[in-house]
């Protein structure tokens, strides 16, 4: 039994299989579990009206006490923007709806923790996690009924069944022919930056305690006319700032994904959220002897590093405890004194200055499947079961995005189906595949995507009750009127469900909803917000240079037609700016690739070989 | 299966990465202000030892000579190699030793270890002014067969034979990979390009198991650490430290810059105009070349 892919869904499958006493191995392409994972990200625990889900805290018994989550989100606010005017709506009720909790997470840390829990259980049964292995093909030997896995790194080996958890760009699904690549209509493109900000400052600025957090969502002119929006989530001592846009909207009107982030960062409200004191390096006198220049450069680098370390610790509860326990400092005042001493040395000896700016620490990008449009109706192929992103299972209902928890629930369902198959020794599509498929169909996550929930809808209507009806426009006017009355709402929702999501989506997910209405809201009802500085935003080249790669001299991406319209758009749309056009032909430089899959539609696209490619620090 | 015993000799070296290194105004290394770490070549040797741990369930021991703070290097090497025995040879008498004086201490130390060693590993050289002689000299003193520049190895534990690939680079000639076989015990100096490879699912699972064990052991590395001074080690004082070192550093000079025969121009990389000048120059140079 093999699981391909060590994201939260694959790890959930391993944990559950081990819990059921079944031996399994998990293959992960990254050098370490979590290094290739990226999410927005809020991880929800769902409390469904009907049906059952396996939530993270049930699968990992010690989750609530021990897991490295960032903060439990207790404030959820939607901002409509138009230049410096902002109109804010509190949607915390929508965030809390059918949820036990929703917490901000960073996947490198969290998936590493999941891996420790899952591996501990798996090892007792002779299984485990093998990182640094990239699966390249799966073959079936009809004669002896064997399933053979071939990888770039290991000798080939046989398995009884496979759970494919290899993400939105599932190579397993594509190579065996289980599904086609997702199309732009079925995807969102997401980009995110991690901004460093000390814990105490976050607490004060967002009005939360150390274990609470805030989520801020943005629509309006910050979308640059794209269908989607921006987000800012508070982590323990960082912020996740990102933009998620419908990929077909990006294809029809291409905008550099990093520009979409930059627009957000320049919005005065966000600028104020992310600001901090930062040291500014002095220019070193070029007339000094080379050795002296080098000495100063290294000395400044060392001071800045020490300053950041001590300052960050002094502004966090755990950090302060750690410093005091180390015995170097007796009191909190001692730490402050030391910090001032370093600061003095920085300014007086080396001429450093301090200013207001923000500090970005990681840039990343990912495609997100829109489950309403792309979930696999039959999430299996022969003896392979697909889970999470690989099966196209993201849930977008209103502004709330759920994906991690859906994948975890899928992972558990797939593991249950495989355990049953092992007991019966029947891995056929009719038995294993159908069992799993049936279980997924019954999942509340699936029914959520099939049916519009009137109670959830009411939350938005209540939140929007102060909005003048004429802003909503003639298009939504009659619907809104119907929805506002209790009895009519029931009928309207029934009618909407007859029409189905497929017909309604183009109406709901439109420029009106994400761009025009929010802009009008901001202009007419919004308050002006001023920012005291303008953030120095790193260029995309600097962002890529700051990422950690294990370069492969072989390219994992091959351009199929260097003159096609689609591939020309990649010059703009590749989040890592890997594509350039030279005399009418598009060429790729794969070295800065973040494995997002934006270009996969018209390229021969593989994940990098084991241990190669991007290695996210936060994720 | 008969058991395999492996030792690694390592060195604590300055951490030359930015933010950790400090220089004196005269351009020399400020050792007091610079952080220390396990030398990069020592780390590769520890990886090679770990290969033996995973493949042959070998017992690994590590030895180093240095100041008391060198226990940090032992801890780092233990985390890589899953070693059960850590030796630190630390005494003022050892100070000022050259490679030969160092080799003597290491020889005595290795012979004092719990088990009789089958393979001893060393890195290619140190990163802070060393000449790559400590390894070979220790091998000579131990009386072990010396295999240098090894890029991969395997052991037949039954016949007690080691088979190794050596990378031979001679200036002006293409690189040669030589495959040699030798009976245990051997001393292996690891080439900087060495990389362990684990090719089957079960090897990878064993790798994960021992790696985890290594992290647990190194969290409590002091439980495995033994520190010896000259007396405890029982070395011949005339063979170690300054008295045991025939070479004396009598003067350090900067390598003189050779006079340039070509003209160079410094370009400001932030100025696009200047960059286009470079591109133009490159095009000129390329067009002058005949590419067959």
Interface residues (C-beta under 8 A of the other chain):
Chain A: X25 X119 X123 X126 X127 X128 X129 X130 X133 X153 X154 X155 X157 X291 X292 X294 X295 X297 X298 X299 X301 X302 X304 X305
Chain B: X18 X19 X20 X21 X22 X23 X24 X25 X26 X27 X199 X200 X201 X204 X205 X208 X209
